[in-house]
């Protein structure tokens, strides 16, 4: 397994392999993003694209991250994740993301995701601090 950050200049060369992997994670975006908007942000380096290659150099997972600058902290935030065999690449991915965050003066890493991620992340010192709930309005408030 190999975890790699994709240079935003080379995203188009592998996007046809990455798009179906990340596509399932759009279900929880509820219209906030499309694959086109994710691609645009990656190319503009607003999000970072990470891929996991298996031993045959096949892309088996993909993740996007972004830097979030809060008033008093800078964090690396996981945005979209898709793939298979997560337990095989979880450790190297988390180690890589933590290094990337530290190298970019971040105070930590944050992710939102399904409740099942608690089991995947807990062995690495991650704690579930809250669950994100949402209520979407049928109409935009014009006032």
N, CA, C and O of each residue as an XYZ file, in Angstrom:
572
protein
N       0.837     -1.182      0.000
C       0.000      0.000      0.000
C       0.881      1.245      0.000
O       1.915      1.306      0.666
N       0.440      2.223     -0.763
C       1.148      3.499     -0.785
C       0.129      4.629     -0.756
O      -0.824      4.633     -1.535
N       0.329      5.584      0.137
C      -0.508      6.778      0.239
C       0.242      7.911     -0.441
O       1.429      8.123     -0.192
N      -0.458      8.635     -1.300
C       0.221      9.684     -2.038
C      -0.678     10.910     -2.211
O      -1.866     10.789     -2.508
N      -0.093     12.081     -2.019
C      -0.752     13.337     -2.342
C      -0.609     13.541     -3.844
O       0.485     13.400     -4.390
N      -1.694     13.867     -4.502
C      -1.661     14.068     -5.949
C      -1.434     15.544     -6.231
O      -2.205     16.392     -5.781
N      -0.393     15.849     -6.965
C      -0.133     17.221     -7.372
C      -1.339     17.708     -8.165
O      -1.814     17.016     -9.065
N      -1.832     18.894     -7.832
C      -3.058     19.375     -8.477
C      -2.913     19.523     -9.986
O      -3.921     19.585    -10.690
N      -1.690     19.582    -10.503
C      -1.473     19.648    -11.946
C      -1.675     18.301    -12.641
O      -1.787     18.242    -13.866
N      -1.721     17.213    -11.856
C      -1.844     15.878    -12.435
C      -3.178     15.205    -12.115
O      -3.382     14.033    -12.433
N      -4.063     15.937    -11.498
C      -5.342     15.352    -11.107
C      -6.111     14.833    -12.313
O      -6.709     13.759    -12.249
N      -6.104     15.573    -13.398
C      -6.879     15.155    -14.571
C      -6.416     13.811    -15.122
O      -7.201     13.098    -15.747
N      -5.164     13.460    -14.900
C      -4.644     12.183    -15.405
C      -5.244     10.976    -14.696
O      -5.288      9.885    -15.264
N      -5.711     11.160    -13.451
C      -6.259     10.022    -12.704
C      -7.714     10.219    -12.284
O      -8.298      9.353    -11.633
N      -8.298     11.363    -12.657
C      -9.640     11.680    -12.177
C     -10.670     10.607    -12.546
O     -11.575     10.333    -11.757
N     -10.551     10.003    -13.716
C     -11.526      8.973    -14.114
C     -11.461      7.753    -13.200
O     -12.436      7.007    -13.118
N     -10.352      7.530    -12.518
C     -10.248      6.434    -11.550
C     -10.737      6.869    -10.167
O     -11.306      6.071     -9.422
N     -10.512      8.138     -9.834
C     -10.848      8.650     -8.513
C     -12.331      8.998     -8.385
O     -12.933      8.777     -7.334
N     -12.909      9.530     -9.428
C     -14.298     10.007     -9.374
C     -15.284      8.960     -8.857
O     -16.083      9.278     -7.977
N     -15.263      7.722     -9.367
C     -16.225      6.751     -8.825
C     -15.945      6.358     -7.372
O     -16.863      5.976     -6.647
N     -14.708      6.448     -6.954
C     -14.358      6.113     -5.571
C     -14.911      7.171     -4.614
O     -15.480      6.835     -3.576
N     -14.743      8.436     -4.961
C     -15.234      9.516     -4.115
C     -16.742      9.735     -4.258
O     -17.373     10.316     -3.375
N     -17.308      9.278     -5.352
C     -18.710      9.542     -5.651
C     -19.681      9.139     -4.563
O     -20.652      9.853     -4.312
N     -19.447      8.021     -3.915
C     -20.366      7.556     -2.875
C     -20.404      8.507     -1.685
O     -21.430      8.625     -1.016
N     -19.294      9.184     -1.419
C     -19.258     10.085     -0.269
C     -20.093     11.338     -0.498
O     -20.378     12.071      0.449
N     -20.486     11.590     -1.732
C     -21.327     12.753     -2.022
C     -22.743     12.593     -1.477
O     -23.467     13.579     -1.340
N     -23.141     11.376     -1.168
C     -24.492     11.154     -0.659
C     -24.754     11.935      0.619
O     -25.882     12.362      0.865
N     -23.724     12.125      1.431
C     -23.900     12.859      2.684
C     -23.650     14.355      2.531
O     -23.761     15.094      3.509
N     -23.319     14.814      1.340
C     -23.090     16.240      1.106
C     -24.403     16.989      0.882
O     -24.445     18.213      1.000
N     -25.446     16.283      0.568
C     -26.784     16.864      0.401
C     -26.789     18.118     -0.470
O     -27.374     19.140     -0.112
N     -26.132     18.016     -1.609
C     -26.151     19.111     -2.568
C     -25.124     20.203     -2.328
O     -25.040     21.152     -3.108
N     -24.344     20.088     -1.268
C     -23.326     21.116     -1.009
C     -22.219     21.073     -2.050
O     -21.630     22.101     -2.385
N     -21.938     19.875     -2.559
C     -20.883     19.659     -3.539
C     -21.387     18.742     -4.637
O     -22.298     17.937     -4.441
N     -20.772     18.886     -5.788
C     -20.904     17.928     -6.877
C     -19.487     17.437     -7.175
O     -18.518     17.995     -6.660
N     -19.364     16.422     -7.983
C     -18.020     15.967     -8.353
C     -17.285     17.079     -9.096
O     -16.071     17.228     -8.960
N     -18.019     17.851     -9.873
C     -17.408     18.953    -10.620
C     -16.847     20.009     -9.670
O     -15.759     20.535     -9.901
N     -17.590     20.323     -8.598
C     -17.093     21.342     -7.665
C     -15.920     20.815     -6.837
O     -15.013     21.574     -6.497
N     -15.932     19.531     -6.514
C     -14.779     18.940     -5.812
C     -13.542     19.012     -6.703
O     -12.471     19.420     -6.255
N     -13.692     18.621     -7.950
C     -12.570     18.666     -8.888
C     -12.045     20.094     -9.020
O     -10.833     20.309     -9.007
N     -12.935     21.062     -9.147
C     -12.512     22.458     -9.272
C     -11.690     22.889     -8.054
O     -10.658     23.544     -8.200
N     -12.148     22.522     -6.855
C     -11.411     22.903     -5.649
C     -10.060     22.197     -5.561
O      -9.093     22.778     -5.070
N      -9.984     20.965     -6.024
C      -8.702     20.254     -6.014
C      -7.723     20.924     -6.980
O      -6.569     21.174     -6.632
N      -8.189     21.208     -8.182
C      -7.330     21.839     -9.188
C      -6.866     23.214     -8.717
O      -5.748     23.629     -9.021
N      -7.719     23.923     -7.977
C      -7.355     25.250     -7.443
C      -6.617     25.158     -6.117
O      -6.334     26.184     -5.498
N      -6.304     23.955     -5.674
C      -5.586     23.668     -4.436
C      -6.318     24.189     -3.202
O      -5.695     24.546     -2.202
N      -7.645     24.229     -3.284
C      -8.465     24.534     -2.119
C      -8.725     23.253     -1.323
O      -8.902     23.290     -0.106
N      -8.746     22.129     -2.027
C      -8.766     20.813     -1.402
C      -7.547     20.067     -1.921
O      -7.016     20.380     -2.987
N      -7.111     19.073     -1.148
C      -5.959     18.251     -1.533
C      -6.492     16.854     -1.809
O      -7.328     16.345     -1.063
N      -6.013     16.243     -2.867
C      -6.423     14.887     -3.218
C      -5.338     13.898     -2.816
O      -4.174     14.028     -3.198
N      -5.752     12.912     -2.039
C      -4.878     11.829     -1.611
C      -5.403     10.538     -2.212
O      -6.615     10.335     -2.276
N      -4.510      9.665     -2.653
C      -4.926      8.359     -3.158
C      -4.117      7.272     -2.473
O      -3.004      7.490     -1.996
N      -4.724      6.093     -2.445
C      -4.052      4.912     -1.916
C      -3.915      3.926     -3.066
O      -4.897      3.546     -3.704
N      -2.678      3.520     -3.316
C      -2.386      2.523     -4.332
C      -2.165      1.179     -3.652
O      -1.525      1.110     -2.602
N      -2.692      0.109     -4.244
C      -2.373     -1.214     -3.732
C      -1.040     -1.655     -4.322
O      -0.391     -0.880     -5.025
N      -0.630     -2.871     -4.051
C       0.675     -3.349     -4.517
C       0.760     -3.467     -6.033
O       1.855     -3.506     -6.593
N      -0.400     -3.523     -6.706
C      -0.430     -3.582     -8.169
C      -0.567     -2.196     -8.798
O      -0.813     -2.071     -9.998
N      -0.405     -1.149     -7.971
C      -0.489      0.253     -8.396
C      -1.901      0.658     -8.830
O      -2.068      1.619     -9.581
N      -2.904     -0.065     -8.362
C      -4.299      0.278     -8.612
C      -4.768      1.199     -7.493
O      -4.468      0.957     -6.323
N      -5.500      2.251     -7.841
C      -6.050      3.162     -6.841
C      -7.245      2.478     -6.184
O      -8.228      2.144     -6.845
N      -7.140      2.275     -4.861
C      -8.225      1.591     -4.148
C      -8.961      2.509     -3.167
O      -9.992      2.125     -2.615
N      -8.436      3.714     -2.951
C      -9.085      4.652     -2.039
C      -8.664      6.066     -2.400
O      -7.615      6.292     -3.004
N      -9.519      7.019     -2.009
C      -9.210      8.424     -2.238
C      -9.811      9.241     -1.104
O     -10.846      8.887     -0.539
N      -9.146     10.329     -0.789
C      -9.565     11.219      0.290
C      -9.235     12.638     -0.124
O      -8.211     12.887     -0.760
N     -10.108     13.570      0.241
C      -9.754     14.976      0.063
C      -9.663     15.629      1.432
O     -10.375     15.264      2.368
N      -8.776     16.595      1.523
C      -8.602     17.370      2.747
C      -8.546     18.847      2.369
O      -8.409     19.203      1.198
N      -8.653     19.685      3.376
C      -8.476     21.125      3.197
C      -7.986     21.707      4.507
O      -8.185     21.123      5.572
N      -7.351     22.852      4.424
C      -6.953     23.565      5.620
C      -8.118     24.441      6.061
O      -8.731     25.130      5.245
N      -8.417     24.411      7.349
C      -9.464     25.249      7.914
C      -8.814     26.153      8.955
O      -8.206     25.683      9.917
N      -8.952     27.438      8.744
C      -8.377     28.426      9.659
C      -9.476     29.011     10.532
O     -10.238     29.880     10.109
N      -9.537     28.510     11.758
C     -10.448     29.056     12.752
C      -9.767     30.258     13.385
O      -8.572     30.462     13.175
N     -10.489     31.054     14.148
C      -9.845     32.227     14.759
C      -8.612     31.888     15.603
O      -7.652     32.660     15.625
N      -8.626     30.751     16.295
C      -7.523     30.438     17.197
C      -6.798     29.123     16.895
O      -5.896     28.730     17.635
N      -7.182     28.454     15.829
C      -6.525     27.196     15.464
C      -6.547     27.012     13.951
O      -7.417     27.534     13.255
N      -5.582     26.267     13.469
C      -5.529     25.859     12.061
C      -5.580     24.338     12.060
O      -4.774     23.683     12.720
N      -6.529     23.780     11.318
C      -6.685     22.327     11.271
C      -6.670     21.833      9.841
O      -7.007     22.562      8.908
N      -6.272     20.579      9.685
C      -6.443     19.875      8.423
C      -7.750     19.112      8.552
O      -7.913     18.311      9.472
N      -8.679     19.354      7.641
C      -9.999     18.731      7.721
C     -10.190     17.724      6.596
O      -9.983     18.037      5.424
N     -10.586     16.515      6.966
C     -10.967     15.518      5.977
C     -12.304     15.899      5.379
O     -13.236     16.224      6.115
N     -12.418     15.869      4.077
C     -13.630     16.287      3.401
C     -14.413     15.083      2.864
O     -15.510     14.787      3.338
N     -13.852     14.406      1.890
C     -14.527     13.289      1.236
C     -13.607     12.076      1.245
O     -12.400     12.199      1.037
N     -14.183     10.912      1.488
C     -13.411      9.676      1.586
C     -14.181      8.558      0.926
O     -15.392      8.430      1.110
N     -13.484      7.757      0.165
C     -14.085      6.572     -0.435
C     -13.014      5.537     -0.676
O     -11.835      5.862     -0.816
N     -13.428      4.303     -0.724
C     -12.466      3.254     -1.037
C     -12.813      1.938     -0.415
O     -13.876      1.765      0.181
N     -11.908      1.023     -0.559
C     -12.083     -0.318     -0.032
C     -10.862     -0.704      0.795
O      -9.803     -0.086      0.690
N     -11.027     -1.725      1.610
C      -9.939     -2.262      2.429
C      -9.354     -1.220      3.392
O      -8.137     -1.130      3.549
N     -10.216     -0.445      4.025
C      -9.765      0.670      4.869
C      -8.813      0.225      5.975
O      -7.891      0.965      6.320
N      -9.009     -0.935      6.525
C      -8.133     -1.373      7.613
C      -6.711     -1.655      7.127
O      -5.782     -1.690      7.934
N      -6.530     -1.853      5.829
C      -5.191     -2.086      5.291
C      -4.416     -0.782      5.086
O      -3.187     -0.781      5.152
N      -5.112      0.315      4.841
C      -4.413      1.576      4.583
C      -4.689      2.662      5.621
O      -4.145      3.762      5.526
N      -5.518      2.365      6.596
C      -5.845      3.350      7.621
C      -4.598      3.896      8.304
O      -4.421      5.112      8.379
N      -3.740      3.029      8.797
C      -2.573      3.475      9.556
C      -1.645      4.371      8.731
O      -1.303      5.465      9.178
N      -1.227      3.930      7.531
C      -0.350      4.825      6.766
C      -1.038      6.126      6.345
O      -0.383      7.162      6.242
N      -2.347      6.083      6.102
C      -3.057      7.312      5.731
C      -3.068      8.289      6.899
O      -2.770      9.471      6.723
N      -3.410      7.805      8.090
C      -3.455      8.695      9.248
C      -2.085      9.258      9.580
O      -1.968     10.436      9.917
N      -1.049      8.438      9.491
C       0.312      8.916      9.742
C       0.695      9.993      8.726
O       1.296     11.005      9.089
N       0.352      9.779      7.471
C       0.668     10.736      6.411
C      -0.073     12.046      6.623
O       0.509     13.122      6.488
N      -1.361     11.958      6.957
C      -2.141     13.174      7.183
C      -1.627     13.964      8.385
O      -1.577     15.193      8.346
N      -1.248     13.264      9.445
C      -0.711     13.955     10.614
C       0.595     14.670     10.286
O       0.813     15.797     10.731
N       1.464     14.025      9.512
C       2.720     14.667      9.095
C       2.436     15.899      8.234
O       3.033     16.957      8.427
N       1.510     15.742      7.278
C       1.142     16.849      6.385
C       0.600     18.026      7.208
O       0.956     19.179      6.965
N      -0.257     17.721      8.174
C      -0.824     18.772      9.028
C       0.281     19.491      9.802
O       0.312     20.722      9.830
N       1.182     18.743     10.428
C       2.273     19.351     11.190
C       3.196     20.164     10.295
O       3.637     21.250     10.672
N       3.490     19.635      9.102
C       4.357     20.349      8.159
C       3.730     21.654      7.679
O       4.429     22.552      7.211
N       2.403     21.753      7.800
C       1.687     22.944      7.353
C       1.139     23.765      8.518
O       0.151     24.487      8.388
N       1.814     23.629      9.663
C       1.513     24.433     10.852
C       0.078     24.306     11.350
O      -0.517     25.277     11.818
N      -0.467     23.106     11.244
C      -1.811     22.858     11.753
C      -1.749     22.452     13.218
O      -0.765     21.871     13.677
N      -2.801     22.762     13.933
C      -2.925     22.381     15.333
C      -3.555     21.011     15.500
O      -3.608     20.495     16.616
N      -4.023     20.423     14.442
C      -4.635     19.108     14.521
C      -5.320     18.752     13.220
O      -5.191     19.441     12.208
N      -6.052     17.653     13.282
C      -6.787     17.129     12.132
C      -8.216     16.876     12.584
O      -8.443     16.394     13.694
N      -9.169     17.196     11.740
C     -10.566     16.924     12.067
C     -11.252     16.244     10.889
O     -10.888     16.455      9.732
N     -12.234     15.439     11.201
C     -13.028     14.775     10.171
C     -14.455     14.624     10.661
O     -14.707     14.498     11.859
N     -15.351     14.637      9.751
C     -16.714     14.246     10.057
C     -16.992     13.008      9.224
O     -16.418     12.826      8.151
N     -17.852     12.182      9.712
C     -18.150     10.962      8.976
C     -19.198     10.135      9.691
O     -19.753     10.540     10.713
N     -19.448      8.990      9.138
C     -20.415      8.078      9.732
C     -19.952      7.653     11.113
O     -18.758      7.666     11.409
N     -20.903      7.277     11.955
C     -20.576      6.844     13.320
C     -19.603      5.675     13.318
O     -18.819      5.527     14.256
N     -19.637      4.849     12.294
C     -18.751      3.699     12.203
C     -17.275      4.056     12.173
O     -16.428      3.217     12.480
N     -16.957      5.299     11.804
C     -15.560      5.713     11.779
C     -14.953      5.763     13.175
O     -13.730      5.730     13.314
N     -15.778      5.841     14.201
C     -15.250      5.852     15.570
C     -14.417      4.601     15.823
O     -13.352      4.685     16.435
N     -14.882      3.449     15.365
C     -14.145      2.195     15.550
C     -12.840      2.192     14.769
O     -11.841      1.632     15.220
N     -12.850      2.815     13.605
C     -11.666      2.842     12.747
C     -10.606      3.782     13.294
O      -9.414      3.485     13.215
N     -11.028      4.920     13.851
C     -10.087      5.949     14.276
C      -9.652      5.844     15.739
O      -8.571      6.316     16.090
N     -10.467      5.242     16.591
C     -10.173      5.181     18.033
C      -8.795      4.615     18.359
O      -8.126      5.149     19.244
N      -8.334      3.546     17.679
C      -7.010      3.013     18.019
C      -5.852      3.989     17.787
O      -4.728      3.738     18.223
N      -6.126      5.092     17.107
C      -5.084      6.081     16.834
C      -5.254      7.346     17.661
O      -4.684      8.388     17.338
N      -6.040      7.252     18.730
C      -6.170      8.377     19.632
C      -7.244      9.385     19.259
O      -7.340     10.446     19.877
N      -8.046      9.067     18.260
C      -9.126      9.965     17.862
C     -10.310      9.731     18.782
O     -10.609      8.595     19.149
N     -10.978     10.811     19.150
C     -12.177     10.696     19.974
C     -13.351     11.362     19.271
O     -13.203     12.430     18.678
N     -14.511     10.731     19.338
C     -15.695     11.376     18.756
C     -16.164     12.492     19.697
O     -16.641     12.213     20.797
N     -16.036     13.720     19.282
C     -16.394     14.855     20.117
C     -17.850     15.235     19.966
O     -18.469     15.698     20.924
N     -18.404     15.050     18.797
C     -19.809     15.363     18.561
C     -20.255     14.673     17.289
O     -19.433     14.237     16.483
N     -21.554     14.580     17.117
C     -22.131     14.073     15.886
C     -22.765     15.255     15.177
O     -23.421     16.083     15.809
N     -22.580     15.338     13.917
C     -23.137     16.442     13.158
C     -24.549     16.075     12.711
O     -24.762     15.062     12.045
N     -25.486     16.898     13.080
C     -26.860     16.768     12.619
C     -27.154     17.976     11.747
O     -26.494     19.008     11.873
N     -28.118     17.861     10.883
C     -28.468     19.005     10.070
C     -29.961     19.033      9.811
O     -30.640     18.007      9.861
N     -30.448     20.207      9.538
C     -31.827     20.404      9.108
C     -31.764     21.301      7.890
O     -31.296     22.437      7.969
N     -32.226     20.801      6.783
C     -32.198     21.564      5.548
C     -33.555     22.223      5.346
O     -34.588     21.569      5.495
N     -33.565     23.501      5.011
C     -34.791     24.231      4.749
C     -35.247     23.978      3.322
O     -34.426     23.887      2.409
N     -36.519     23.868      3.135
C     -37.058     23.636      1.791
C     -36.894     24.851      0.905
O     -36.692     24.734     -0.304
N     -36.983     26.027      1.522
C     -36.838     27.277      0.767
C     -35.755     28.132      1.424
O     -35.585     28.098      2.643
N     -35.046     28.875      0.635
C     -34.065     29.792      1.177
C     -34.778     30.977      1.799
O     -35.793     31.446      1.285
N     -34.246     31.451      2.896
C     -34.789     32.632      3.547
C     -34.243     33.865      2.833
O     -33.031     34.076      2.795
N     -35.109     34.657      2.282
C     -34.678     35.844      1.540
C     -34.518     37.062      2.438
O     -34.183     38.140      1.947
N     -34.746     36.923      3.735
C     -34.658     38.071      4.635
C     -33.481     37.972      5.431
O     -33.219     38.845      6.258
